[in-house]
């Protein structure tokens, strides 16, 4: 076989074969060149972004946050000034710089508290507590007043002077703190369905937060029908409940009742003992089977066990 015949037999291609070879070569070239192109593209330096305006915005936000934090508790730590909220001012606060002096919290008049720089709402809480027979036995007791900010207490605490011979004429008394503890720990008995936060604060182991939770729990229930229900208050230790139980009374167990024949899911689910998990089945059963003839009919709902029914029954009615 001569060269001409070899070339004709083995090196000649049809038009389709020529196109295929061309495409194949082009793909091979692209495969080899692609990494190089991509590498060069990734190494192109991006133009620097002007972040000056972003820094300025962040600085403004930080200043705004700092200012808000200074006023959040009603007290400016930098200037030792007390501030009250006033919607009529430009920034919402007015400076009511308080004057510090030694005082007995059991006898200080409302004007005296005002002079110290406390807010009217806090002063009313203090007066309500004192008018109902409450008494501050130690400077730390003042810290339990609902609505008194921690930094307010820290500001006035060094000037608290409690006297054993406190009078009731609302005059400021300047006597040293009595360091002798009394052996008698007597507390007032309070009515749990009418007591306010200051009444609960007067009990041993109850601060402003627990007092608020007890009252809030009672309001959502519609009133207590049993003293032991207070033990269900979120965050109330059983040891504290056992300590205050003897100072609690319930003379009016009447509670606000819910009409299960007319109440909607939204109305039912707000009750702490019902919630949405039980509210929806109650309404669904009523829509399917008609009105309930008596509260006991709820037991026909599968998830309403005897235990569940006994817990919610005092708060139900069908009329």
Secondary structure, DSSP 8 states (H G I E B T S, - for coil): --HHHHHHHHS---HHHHHHHHHHHHHHHHHHHHHHHHHHHHTS-------HHHHHHHHHHHHHHHHHHHHHTTEETTTTEEEEE-TTSSSSEEE-------B-TTT--HHHHHHHT--HHHHHHHHHHHHTT----SHHHHTTSTT--HHHHHHHHTTB---TT--SS-------------S------EETTT--HHHHHTSTT--HHHHHHHHHHHHHHTS-SSGGGGGGSTT--HHHHHHHGGGEE-S------EETTT--HHHHHTSTTTHHHHHHHHHHHHHHH---SSGGGGGGSTT--HHHHHHHGGGEE--
